[in-house]
Amino acid sequence: MIEQSIFQTLADHASLNKNDTVLDVGAGFGFLTRFLASKCKKVVAVEADNRLAGVLQERLNDLTNVETIHGNVLKVQAPEFNKVVSIPPYQISSRLLPWLFSRSFECAVLIFQKEFADRLVAPVGSEDYGWLTVLTYYKTDCELLDRVPKDLFFPQPEVDSIVIRLTRKEVSRFALKDELLFKKLARSLFSQRNRKVRNAIKPFLTGVLARTEEDAAKTVETIPFRDKRVRELAPEDFGALANALA
């Protein structure tokens, strides 16, 4: 990011204060990290690239409220944080969000490629609607905020980006008996998004749940929404399906 005014925009959207511990994923050379350090109690800066991690630590060693971590954020033991302000590597976007949703946080202000961000708020039945839409809806309030033109980056990406804010819901939108089952079910069903639920769910029943073919066939006739297509199911419907199987 070569336009540093964006840093203030991110901080404003996160309502940063001196009590916050902020996670910066893919901290790079630490420009955003240094800015955040002036706004909050502590910054946890994670960088996976071997070359950049050393430079990052050297550049920020004068800051007592910054902890640098060399490693993949999805695998390292990151300390607790209550907010995320970051321009993460775009290639980890779809893996970063489920990881983030498994952590406790108040809000996350992130820059994603616009086409990815659109998937997080896609309407039911649209081409962009998928398992990440369902999971994001269950876990957070998601807002698409400021457009970030591609010429604000160097090297320049092929598409524009957008600032998003995820605010963790204190109470989930619907009750689940087994959250892990719900996540696995949504991912499995969306691999066959255009099929009817009665057909799309069979591999999940015989694979993940290890049901026999006979048991799976019986189960299909008892579940809700079995004659709707996967893409037509609202997030609440995936919750009802998961609860019926739990």
C-alpha positions in Angstrom: 0.0 0.0 0.0 1.6 3.2 -1.2 -1.1 5.6 -0.1 -0.7 6.1 3.6 -3.9 8.1 4.1 -5.6 4.7 3.9 -4.0 3.8 7.3 -6.0 6.5 9.0 -9.2 5.4 7.2 -8.7 1.9 8.6 -8.0 3.1 12.1 -11.1 5.3 12.0 -13.3 2.4 10.9 -11.9 0.2 13.7 -12.5 3.0 16.3 -9.0 2.4 17.7 -8.1 3.5 21.2 -5.3 3.1 23.7 -7.0 -0.1 25.2 -6.9 -2.1 22.0 -4.6 -4.9 21.0 -4.6 -5.1 17.2 -3.6 -7.9 14.9 -1.8 -6.9 11.6 -1.7 -9.9 9.2 1.0 -9.8 6.6 2.7 -6.8 8.1 5.3 -6.6 5.3 7.7 -3.7 5.9 5.6 -2.5 8.8 4.3 0.8 7.5 0.8 0.1 8.7 2.1 -1.6 11.9 4.0 1.5 12.9 1.0 3.7 12.3 -1.3 1.4 14.4 1.3 1.4 17.2 0.7 5.1 17.7 -3.0 4.5 18.1 -3.4 1.5 20.4 -2.0 -0.3 23.3 -0.3 -3.1 21.4 0.1 -4.4 17.9 0.8 -8.1 17.0 2.4 -8.0 13.6 2.6 -11.4 11.8 4.7 -11.9 8.6 5.3 -15.2 6.9 7.9 -14.2 4.3 11.4 -15.1 5.5 13.0 -12.0 4.1 10.4 -9.5 5.1 10.1 -10.9 8.7 13.7 -10.0 9.4 13.4 -6.5 7.9 10.1 -6.0 9.8 11.6 -6.8 13.2 14.6 -4.6 12.5 12.4 -1.7 11.4 10.1 -1.9 14.4 12.6 -2.7 17.2 12.3 0.8 18.6 8.6 0.3 19.4 7.9 -1.3 22.8 4.3 -2.0 22.0 4.8 -4.1 18.9 5.2 -7.9 19.0 6.5 -9.3 15.7 5.8 -12.9 14.8 7.5 -14.8 11.9 5.2 -17.4 10.5 1.9 -18.3 8.9 -0.9 -16.6 10.9 -3.1 -19.7 10.3 -0.5 -21.9 12.0 1.3 -19.8 14.6 0.2 -19.3 18.2 -0.9 -15.7 18.1 -1.5 -13.9 21.4 -5.0 -12.6 22.1 -6.2 -9.5 20.3 -9.5 -7.7 20.3 -9.3 -6.0 16.9 -7.8 -6.7 13.5 -6.6 -3.9 11.2 -4.8 -5.4 8.2 -4.2 -5.6 4.5 -3.7 -9.3 4.4 -2.2 -11.3 1.5 -5.1 -11.8 -0.9 -4.2 -15.5 -1.5 -5.1 -16.4 2.1 -8.4 -14.6 2.2 -10.7 -17.6 2.1 -8.6 -19.4 4.8 -8.1 -16.3 6.9 -11.8 -15.7 7.6 -12.7 -19.1 9.1 -9.5 -18.9 11.2 -10.6 -15.4 12.4 -14.1 -16.6 13.1 -12.7 -19.2 15.5 -11.0 -16.5 17.6 -12.5 -14.0 20.0 -12.5 -10.4 18.6 -14.6 -7.3 18.5 -14.2 -6.1 15.0 -11.9 -6.6 12.0 -11.2 -3.9 9.4 -9.6 -5.4 6.4 -8.8 -4.7 2.7 -9.8 -7.5 0.4 -10.1 -7.7 -3.4 -13.6 -6.4 -4.3 -14.7 -9.6 -6.0 -13.9 -11.6 -2.8 -15.6 -9.0 -0.5 -18.7 -9.2 -2.7 -19.0 -12.9 -1.9 -19.2 -12.2 1.9 -22.5 -10.2 1.5 -23.9 -11.9 -1.6 -27.7 -12.4 -1.8 -29.1 -15.9 -1.6 -29.2 -17.6 -5.0 -26.6 -15.4 -6.6 -23.5 -16.6 -8.3 -21.3 -15.1 -5.5 -23.4 -16.8 -2.8 -21.5 -19.6 -1.1 -20.3 -21.2 2.1 -18.3 -18.1 3.2 -21.4 -16.0 2.8 -23.3 -18.3 5.1 -20.4 -18.5 7.7 -19.9 -14.7 7.6 -23.6 -14.0 8.1 -23.7 -16.4 11.1 -20.7 -14.9 12.8 -20.6 -11.2 12.1 -22.2 -8.1 10.7 -20.3 -7.5 7.5 -20.1 -4.0 5.9 -18.4 -3.0 2.6 -17.0 0.4 3.1 -14.5 2.3 1.0 -13.3 1.4 -2.5 -9.5 1.1 -2.8 -8.3 1.7 -6.4 -5.7 -0.7 -7.6 -3.2 2.2 -8.4 -2.8 2.7 -4.6 -0.7 -0.5 -4.5 2.7 -1.3 -5.8 3.1 -3.6 -7.6 -0.4 -2.9 -8.9 -3.0 -5.7 -8.7 -5.3 -6.4 -11.6 -8.5 -5.5 -9.7 -9.7 -2.9 -7.3 -10.1 -3.6 -3.6 -12.4 -2.6 -0.8 -12.3 -1.9 2.9 -14.6 -4.2 4.9 -15.6 -4.2 8.5 -16.6 -7.4 10.3 -18.3 -6.8 13.7 -18.5 -9.9 15.8 -22.0 -10.7 16.9 -22.4 -11.2 20.7 -25.4 -13.5 20.0 -25.4 -15.5 16.8 -28.2 -15.0 14.4 -29.5 -18.5 14.9 -28.8 -21.4 17.4 -26.7 -24.3 16.4 -26.3 -27.7 18.2 -23.0 -28.3 16.6 -21.1 -25.4 15.0 -18.4 -27.6 13.4 -21.0 -29.8 11.8 -22.7 -26.7 10.4 -19.4 -25.4 8.9 -18.6 -28.8 7.3 -22.2 -29.2 6.0 -22.2 -25.8 4.3 -18.9 -26.3 2.6 -19.9 -29.8 1.4 -23.3 -28.7 0.0 -21.9 -25.8 -1.9 -19.6 -28.1 -3.8 -22.8 -29.1 -5.5 -24.6 -25.8 -5.3 -27.0 -26.4 -8.2 -28.3 -29.8 -7.1 -31.2 -30.4 -4.9 -30.4 -30.9 -1.2 -31.6 -34.6 -1.3 -28.9 -35.4 -3.8 -26.1 -33.0 -2.7 -26.2 -34.1 0.9 -25.6 -37.8 0.3 -21.8 -37.6 0.1 -21.8 -35.7 3.3 -23.9 -38.3 5.1 -21.9 -41.3 3.8 -18.5 -39.6 4.1 -18.3 -37.1 7.0 -21.0 -38.7 9.1 -20.1 -42.3 8.0 -23.7 -43.4 7.4 -24.4 -46.4 5.4 -26.1 -45.9 2.0 -29.3 -47.3 3.5 -29.2 -45.0 6.5 -28.3 -42.1 4.3 -31.3 -42.7 2.1 -33.6 -42.9 5.1 -32.1 -39.7 6.6 -32.7 -37.8 3.4 -36.4 -38.3 3.6 -36.5 -36.8 7.1 -34.5 -33.6 6.6 -36.0 -30.2 5.8 -35.5 -28.4 2.4 -34.6 -31.7 0.7 -36.3 -30.6 -2.5 -34.7 -27.1 -2.7 -31.5 -26.5 -4.5 -28.5 -25.7 -2.4 -28.1 -22.2 -3.8 -31.7 -21.4 -2.7 -31.1 -22.1 1.0 -30.8 -19.1 3.3 -28.1 -19.2 6.0 -30.8 -20.0 8.6 -31.8 -23.0 6.5 -28.2 -24.4 6.6 -28.5 -24.0 10.4 -31.8 -26.0 10.5 -30.3 -28.7 8.3 -27.3 -29.0 10.6 -29.4 -29.2 13.7 -31.6 -31.9 12.1 -28.4 -34.0 11.6 -26.7 -33.2 14.9 
